[in-house]
Amino acid sequence: MSDSQNLASIPENSEINSSKVGTKVSLFLWRLFSFFLAFSIWELAGRADISIAFPPFSEVAVAFVSMIYSGEFTVAYADSLPPLLTGLCITIIGGVFIGISIGLARSAEWFVMPLLIIFQTAPVSALIPMLTYIYGISDTAKVVAIVILGMPLVALNSYKGIQATNPSLLEMSKSFLASRVDTILFVILPSAQKMIFAGLRLGVSGAFIGIVLAELLITPTGIGDLITYNRFIARYDKMFATIVSILAIAGLTLSLMSIFEDWLFPSEKHK
């Protein structure tokens, strides 16, 4: 009887797996089509002579490849990556720690939450001159700009994940006489993990915005220098190629984070 049940379950499992593969292929094709549509509209708009500062996508693609082979991207990102990675580490570690702390401690919530909301809503571009005045034209000012943009997003999402813990799970842990530490480690944090990772993705996006803003407004180095210089000499194809490179790296980073999240929490992948 068990053998017949196993044989009957094989076609069902194969149908489920083939359905999942078909869904992934369909989603991939739709994404390719969306890129093709966007680039086609870009090409047509560039050919329509809307503005000299808006080249067609084909020219931007050629400039993109030429900048890779000439090493312009390598030199620019060699200057931009160290402060970006430093700011990201501070943003991720500090944001998660602050978010969990204010979610677990009521006193910390009253003290820190207003500051996070202020930094989240503050126009960072208006704070750049103050950062330049305090830290000068240095990588430290870039790191601070990245942290200001990214950390509130990580902290607030981590806080919301802690606060969204199912009360019935907390009551169950109390009924089993679980300690405070066990409740945090085995109930609260697993419940908040999805919101925490969502905050990490937002923090990474904020970090990329922060490094570009900092290099455009604080010091003309790295990737910001490529944008500013090519705009100044009217090489708009290279300027847009630089912007596309930033979007590509940011998108790839977020995609890798999503894949890692699905691998880390496979049971919640299709929820």
C-alpha positions in Angstrom: 0.0 0.0 0.0 2.8 2.4 0.8 4.6 1.6 -2.4 1.5 2.4 -4.4 1.1 5.7 -2.6 4.7 6.6 -3.3 4.3 5.8 -7.0 1.1 7.9 -7.1 3.0 10.8 -5.4 5.8 10.8 -8.0 3.6 12.3 -10.9 2.2 14.9 -8.5 5.7 16.0 -7.4 6.9 16.1 -11.0 3.9 18.2 -11.9 4.6 20.6 -9.1 8.3 20.9 -10.0 7.5 21.4 -13.7 4.9 24.1 -12.7 7.5 25.9 -10.6 10.1 25.7 -13.4 7.5 27.0 -15.9 6.6 29.9 -13.6 10.3 30.9 -13.2 10.9 30.7 -16.9 7.8 32.8 -17.6 8.8 35.4 -15.0 12.3 35.6 -16.5 10.9 36.1 -20.0 8.6 38.8 -18.8 11.5 40.6 -17.1 13.5 40.4 -20.3 10.6 41.8 -22.3 10.2 44.6 -19.8 13.9 45.5 -20.2 13.6 45.3 -24.0 10.5 47.5 -24.0 12.2 50.1 -21.7 15.4 50.2 -23.8 13.4 50.4 -27.0 11.4 53.4 -25.8 14.7 55.0 -24.6 16.2 54.4 -28.1 13.2 56.0 -29.9 13.2 58.9 -27.5 16.9 59.5 -28.0 16.5 59.4 -31.8 13.7 61.9 -31.6 16.1 64.7 -30.8 14.3 65.7 -27.6 17.5 67.1 -26.2 21.2 66.8 -26.9 21.6 65.7 -23.3 19.5 62.6 -23.9 21.4 60.2 -26.2 19.8 57.0 -27.5 20.3 53.8 -25.7 22.6 52.4 -28.4 25.2 55.1 -27.9 25.0 54.7 -24.1 25.6 50.9 -24.5 28.6 51.6 -26.7 30.0 54.0 -24.2 29.3 51.5 -21.4 31.4 48.9 -23.1 34.2 51.3 -24.0 34.4 52.5 -20.3 34.7 48.9 -19.1 37.6 48.2 -21.5 39.3 51.6 -20.9 39.3 50.9 -17.1 37.3 54.1 -16.2 34.8 52.1 -14.2 37.6 50.2 -12.4 39.3 53.4 -11.3 36.0 55.1 -10.3 34.7 52.1 -8.3 38.1 51.6 -6.6 37.5 55.0 -5.1 33.8 54.6 -4.3 33.7 51.0 -2.9 35.8 51.5 0.3 33.5 54.2 1.8 30.4 52.4 0.4 31.4 49.1 2.1 32.3 50.8 5.3 29.0 52.7 5.4 27.1 49.5 4.6 28.7 47.6 7.4 27.9 50.3 9.9 24.4 50.6 8.5 23.6 46.9 8.6 25.1 46.1 12.0 24.1 49.4 13.7 20.6 49.5 12.1 19.7 45.9 13.1 21.1 46.4 16.6 19.2 49.7 17.2 16.0 48.3 15.7 16.0 45.2 17.9 16.9 47.3 20.9 14.1 49.8 20.6 11.7 46.9 19.8 12.6 45.1 23.0 13.1 48.1 25.4 10.3 50.6 25.8 12.7 53.3 27.2 15.0 53.0 24.2 12.0 53.3 21.9 10.9 56.7 23.4 14.5 58.0 23.2 15.7 56.7 19.8 12.5 56.5 17.7 12.1 60.3 17.2 15.7 60.6 16.0 15.2 57.8 13.5 12.1 59.4 12.1 13.9 62.8 11.9 16.8 61.3 10.0 14.5 59.3 7.7 12.6 62.4 6.7 15.5 64.9 6.7 16.7 66.0 3.2 20.2 64.6 3.1 21.3 66.9 0.3 20.7 69.8 2.7 22.8 68.1 5.4 25.8 67.6 3.0 27.3 71.1 3.6 27.2 70.5 7.3 28.9 67.2 6.9 31.6 68.8 4.7 32.1 71.5 7.4 32.5 69.0 10.2 34.5 66.2 8.4 35.9 68.1 5.5 36.3 66.6 2.0 37.1 63.1 3.0 35.8 59.5 3.0 34.4 60.0 6.5 31.8 62.5 5.2 30.8 59.9 2.6 30.4 57.2 5.2 28.3 59.5 7.4 26.1 60.4 4.5 25.6 56.7 3.7 24.7 55.9 7.3 22.3 58.8 7.6 20.4 57.5 4.5 20.5 53.8 5.2 20.5 53.2 8.9 17.0 54.6 9.7 15.5 52.3 7.1 17.2 49.2 8.6 16.4 50.2 12.2 12.8 51.1 11.6 12.1 47.8 9.7 13.8 45.8 12.3 11.7 47.6 15.0 8.5 46.9 13.1 9.4 43.2 12.8 10.0 42.9 16.5 6.7 44.7 17.3 4.8 42.5 14.8 5.6 39.3 16.7 2.4 37.3 17.2 1.1 37.8 20.8 0.0 34.1 20.9 3.6 33.0 20.4 4.7 35.2 23.3 2.0 33.8 25.5 2.9 30.2 24.5 6.6 30.9 25.4 5.4 32.2 28.8 3.3 29.1 29.4 6.3 26.9 28.8 8.3 29.1 31.3 10.8 30.2 28.6 13.4 32.7 29.8 13.6 36.2 28.3 16.7 35.3 26.3 15.1 32.1 24.9 11.9 34.1 23.9 14.0 36.6 22.1 16.2 34.0 20.3 13.6 31.4 19.4 10.4 33.4 19.1 10.8 37.1 18.5 13.8 37.1 16.2 12.6 34.3 13.9 9.3 36.1 13.7 11.0 39.3 12.7 13.5 37.9 10.3 11.5 38.8 7.1 11.0 42.4 8.1 14.7 42.7 9.1 15.8 41.5 5.7 13.4 43.8 4.0 15.1 46.6 6.0 18.5 45.4 4.9 17.4 45.7 1.2 16.2 49.2 1.8 19.4 50.0 3.6 21.5 48.8 0.7 19.4 51.0 -1.7 19.9 54.0 0.6 23.6 53.3 0.7 24.0 53.5 -3.0 22.0 56.7 -3.1 24.2 58.1 -0.3 27.5 57.4 -2.0 26.3 59.0 -5.2 25.0 62.1 -3.4 28.1 62.4 -1.4 30.4 62.2 -4.4 28.3 64.6 -6.3 28.1 67.2 -3.5 31.1 66.6 -1.2 34.1 65.6 -3.3 34.3 65.0 -7.1 35.9 61.5 -6.8 34.9 58.0 -7.8 31.7 57.3 -9.5 30.4 60.8 -8.8 33.4 62.3 -10.6 32.6 60.3 -13.7 29.0 61.7 -13.8 30.1 65.3 -13.1 33.1 65.3 -15.5 31.2 63.8 -18.4 28.3 66.1 -17.9 30.8 69.1 -17.8 32.4 68.1 -21.2 29.0 67.2 -22.7 29.8 63.4 -23.0 26.2 62.5 -22.1 26.5 59.0 -23.4 29.2 58.3 -20.8 27.3 60.1 -18.1 24.3 57.9 -18.7 26.5 54.8 -19.0 27.9 55.6 -15.5 24.3 56.0 -14.1 23.4 52.7 -15.7 26.4 51.0 -14.1 25.3 52.2 -10.7 21.8 50.9 -11.3 23.1 47.5 -12.6 25.4 47.0 -9.5 22.6 48.0 -7.1 20.1 45.7 -8.8 22.6 42.8 -8.8 23.3 43.3 -5.1 19.6 43.4 -4.2 19.0 40.3 -6.4 21.8 38.4 -4.6 20.4 39.4 -1.3 17.0 38.1 -2.3 18.5 34.8 -3.4 20.3 34.5 -0.1 17.1 35.3 1.8 15.3 32.6 -0.1 18.1 30.1 0.6 18.2 31.1 4.3 14.4 30.9 4.9 13.2 28.3 2.3 10.0 27.6 4.3 8.8 31.1 3.8 9.8 31.5 0.2 6.4 31.1 -1.3 4.3 32.8 1.5 
